[in-house]
């Protein structure tokens, strides 16, 4: 069974505003502790279903890139993308947005789609013993960074 992780955070901005930040994948390196950059592929530069982008990542000395395909792009509600490494499915990342008071609740979720042999190699290849806990921590850091940005923008 695929491992799934979900974290939530209240953010002081509208669901549409936060969606716009998250779905602009070229900015993902501003929020994520592992993603260093993303760039759209194939002449597409917008979050539409089927659009692809390349994500570059770093954790310590380890560096890797993946190809991602937008799976959902419903402004103000849901943004999701599937991650692949070559022909291998890796994960689905989803961000959901719901109005809450004067802002919104952002839910980030991860579903591990790697083949079992790759999961077993994770401690050796990536140096991660507990993928679920690791991703929970990085997801919490991502949403905290997003919240700090939104808060600082609101103050200016």
N, C-alpha and C positions, 0 to 999 in steps of 0.2 A: 504494500500500500504506500502511495506517495506521501511523503511527509509534508505537512502544511503548517505554516506559522502565520499569525495575524497579530498586528499591533494597531492601536488607535491613539489619536491625539486630537484635542480640540485646538483649533487655529482661529485667530481673530480676523478672518477674511471670508468673503463669500465663497460658496462652493465653486462658482465659475472662475473667480480669481485664482484660487489655489489649483484648480484643474489646469488653468493656463500655464502656471509655473511648472507643474509636474509633467504635463504633456509636452512641454518644450524640452525634449530630451537633450538638446545641446547644453542645457543648464544643469543636468543631473549631477555633474561633478561638484556643483555648489552645495548640494545637500548630502550626497552619499559619502560615507567614509572610505568606500572602495572604488567607486566609479571615478575615473579621472576625466573622461570625456566621452561624448557620444556625437556621432555625425550621421545625418540622413544619407541614405543610399538611393541610387537610381533616379536622381533628379527630383525626388519628393522632399519637401521641406515642411511638412505639416503632419499632425497626428491624425491620420485617416486609417481606417481598417485596411490592412494589407501592406501599408508602408513599412519599409525596412530601415533599420539603422544599425550601425556598428558601435558597440560599447567597449571602451578600453578601461581596464581595471587594474588596481594594484593593492596588494596586501603585503607589507614588508618588502622583501626582495622579489616576491612573486608578481609577475605581470602576465595578463592574458587579455584576449579580446573575444567577443562573441557577436554573432549576428542575431538581431532581434526583429520580430515582426509584430506590428501593432495588431492586437486581437479585438480590442474594444476602444472606441473613441466617442464617448457620449458626454459632451461638454457639461461640466458641473455635476456629473453623476459618476462616471466610471472611465478609467483609462487602464488598459491592460496590454501587456506584451509578452510574447513567447520568446524564450532565449534558446538558441541552438549553438553548438560548437561543431561546425561542419554539418554532417548529417544527423548528429546526435541531439535529441531533445534534452534540454537542461532544466528549464524551469518556466513557470508562468508567474509574472509579477503583476499584481492588480492594485490599483488605488481607487477607492470609492469615497465619494464626498456626499455629506448630508448636512443640510442646513441645521444649525443648532444655535439658538440665541442670536447674538449679533455676528456670529461667525459660522464655522462648520466643523464637523467631525470628519477627520481624514482616517480612513482605514487602509493600511498597507498590508497585503498578504503575499505570501510566497508559497508555491506548490513545487516541490522537487519532482522533476520528471526524468531524472537520470536513470540509465540502466543500472541494475543492482551491482554489476562489477565495478562501475564507476563510483558508486556510493561507497563500496568497500575500500576503494583506493584513495578516498578523500583525505584520510589522515596522512598518508604518504605524499600524495601529490600537492594538496593544498595546505597541509599542516593543521587541519581542522578536525578535532575529535568529535565534536557534537555540532553538526551543521545547524540543527534547529536552534540551539542556544546562540550560536554565532550569528545567525541571521536575525534572530530576535534583537540582539544587541545592536547590530548595524542598522536595522530598520528603526529602532527607537532613536538612534543617533540621527538618521536621515530625517525623521519627522521633527525632531527637536531643532535641527538646523533650518528646516523649512519654516517652523514656527518663529524662530529668531529672526529670520529674514523678513517674514510678513510683519512681525512686531516692529522691527526697525524701520521698515518702509512706511508703516502707519504713523510712526513718530515724526517722519520728515515732512 
